[in-house]
Amino acid sequence: MAAKRSKPVSFNAVVKFALQHYQIPTKKDIDKLNAKLDQLEGLIQGSVLGARRAKAGQALPGGDAPLTASDRVLEIIAAAPEGISFADIKTKTLYPDKKLRNIVFRLSKINKIRRLERGVYTVIPQ
Protein backbone atom coordinates (compact mmCIF):
# COMPACT_ATOMS: atom_id res chain seq x y z
CA MET A 1 0.00 0.00 0.00
CA ALA A 2 1.15 3.40 -0.89
CA ALA A 3 1.43 6.03 1.79
CA LYS A 4 -1.38 8.52 1.78
CA ARG A 5 -0.32 11.94 0.62
CA SER A 6 -1.44 14.75 2.90
CA LYS A 7 -1.94 18.31 1.81
CA PRO A 8 0.68 20.75 2.95
CA VAL A 9 -0.54 23.06 5.72
CA SER A 10 -0.91 26.61 4.52
CA PHE A 11 0.57 29.54 6.38
CA ASN A 12 -2.90 31.11 6.69
CA ALA A 13 -4.20 27.99 8.45
CA VAL A 14 -1.33 28.06 10.92
CA VAL A 15 -1.90 31.74 11.70
CA LYS A 16 -5.64 31.24 12.05
CA PHE A 17 -5.09 28.30 14.42
CA ALA A 18 -2.65 30.34 16.54
CA LEU A 19 -5.04 33.30 16.75
CA GLN A 20 -7.91 31.05 17.86
CA HIS A 21 -5.81 28.96 20.24
CA TYR A 22 -4.31 31.99 22.04
CA GLN A 23 -7.59 33.98 21.78
CA ILE A 24 -6.01 36.92 19.98
CA PRO A 25 -8.67 39.24 18.53
CA THR A 26 -8.65 39.75 14.78
CA LYS A 27 -9.61 42.84 12.79
CA LYS A 28 -13.01 41.27 12.19
CA ASP A 29 -13.53 40.83 15.95
CA ILE A 30 -12.57 44.44 16.61
CA ASP A 31 -14.90 45.67 13.85
CA LYS A 32 -17.78 43.71 15.42
CA LEU A 33 -16.96 45.23 18.80
CA ASN A 34 -16.87 48.75 17.31
CA ALA A 35 -20.25 48.17 15.65
CA LYS A 36 -21.74 47.09 18.99
CA LEU A 37 -20.26 50.15 20.70
CA ASP A 38 -21.71 52.43 18.02
CA GLN A 39 -25.09 50.79 18.51
CA LEU A 40 -24.92 51.30 22.29
CA GLU A 41 -23.85 54.93 21.88
CA GLY A 42 -26.82 55.50 19.59
CA LEU A 43 -29.19 54.00 22.16
CA ILE A 44 -27.69 56.14 24.91
CA GLN A 45 -27.88 59.28 22.80
CA GLY A 46 -31.47 58.47 21.87
CA SER A 47 -32.46 58.06 25.51
CA VAL A 48 -30.75 61.34 26.46
CA LEU A 49 -32.53 63.19 23.65
CA GLY A 50 -35.79 61.55 24.67
CA ALA A 51 -35.33 62.80 28.23
CA ARG A 52 -34.57 66.31 26.95
CA ARG A 53 -37.66 66.27 24.79
CA ALA A 54 -39.80 65.12 27.72
CA LYS A 55 -38.45 68.01 29.81
CA ALA A 56 -39.14 70.48 26.99
CA GLY A 57 -42.81 69.40 26.63
CA GLN A 58 -44.94 72.33 27.67
CA ALA A 59 -48.52 72.29 28.85
CA LEU A 60 -51.31 74.08 27.02
CA PRO A 61 -52.65 77.17 28.83
CA GLY A 62 -56.08 75.67 29.61
CA GLY A 63 -55.17 72.03 30.20
CA ASP A 64 -52.68 69.44 31.25
CA ALA A 65 -51.95 67.97 27.83
CA PRO A 66 -48.48 68.69 26.42
CA LEU A 67 -48.13 70.45 23.08
CA THR A 68 -47.90 68.32 19.98
CA ALA A 69 -44.73 68.52 17.94
CA SER A 70 -46.55 70.52 15.24
CA ASP A 71 -47.89 72.99 17.82
CA ARG A 72 -44.44 73.43 19.27
CA VAL A 73 -42.87 74.10 15.86
CA LEU A 74 -45.71 76.50 14.99
CA GLU A 75 -45.13 78.45 18.24
CA ILE A 76 -41.42 78.72 17.52
CA ILE A 77 -42.08 79.99 14.00
CA ALA A 78 -44.73 82.42 15.27
CA ALA A 79 -42.27 83.84 17.81
CA ALA A 80 -40.10 85.07 14.93
CA PRO A 81 -42.24 87.41 12.79
CA GLU A 82 -39.35 88.14 10.40
CA GLY A 83 -38.96 84.40 9.77
CA ILE A 84 -36.87 81.64 11.24
CA SER A 85 -34.48 79.23 9.58
CA PHE A 86 -34.81 75.47 9.59
CA ALA A 87 -31.54 75.15 11.50
CA ASP A 88 -32.80 77.47 14.25
CA ILE A 89 -36.03 75.49 14.56
CA LYS A 90 -33.99 72.29 14.80
CA THR A 91 -31.76 73.64 17.58
CA LYS A 92 -34.77 74.86 19.58
CA THR A 93 -36.81 71.64 19.24
CA LEU A 94 -34.04 69.01 19.13
CA TYR A 95 -36.18 67.05 16.65
CA PRO A 96 -34.41 64.93 14.02
CA ASP A 97 -34.27 66.25 10.44
CA LYS A 98 -36.84 63.83 9.05
CA LYS A 99 -39.44 64.58 11.72
CA LEU A 100 -38.95 68.33 11.43
CA ARG A 101 -39.17 68.27 7.62
CA ASN A 102 -42.43 66.33 7.83
CA ILE A 103 -43.87 68.81 10.34
CA VAL A 104 -42.85 71.82 8.22
CA PHE A 105 -44.33 70.16 5.11
CA ARG A 106 -47.65 69.45 6.87
CA LEU A 107 -47.87 72.97 8.31
CA SER A 108 -47.27 74.49 4.89
CA LYS A 109 -49.84 72.14 3.30
CA ILE A 110 -52.56 73.27 5.71
CA ASN A 111 -51.55 76.93 5.17
CA LYS A 112 -50.31 77.60 8.69
CA ILE A 113 -46.82 78.66 7.56
CA ARG A 114 -45.22 79.87 4.36
CA ARG A 115 -41.73 79.80 2.99
CA LEU A 116 -40.06 83.21 2.73
CA GLU A 117 -36.96 81.81 1.07
CA ARG A 118 -35.13 78.54 1.03
CA GLY A 119 -35.08 77.20 4.59
CA VAL A 120 -36.77 80.25 6.14
CA TYR A 121 -40.39 80.10 7.30
CA THR A 122 -42.97 82.43 8.79
CA VAL A 123 -46.54 82.10 10.04
CA ILE A 124 -49.45 83.00 7.76
CA PRO A 125 -51.77 85.43 9.57
CA GLN A 126 -55.21 83.89 10.09
Summary of the structure (lengths in Angstrom):
residues: 126
radius of gyration: 28.4
end to end distance: 100.9
largest distance: 100.9
contacts: 261
relative contact order: 0.09
helix: 57%
strand: 10%
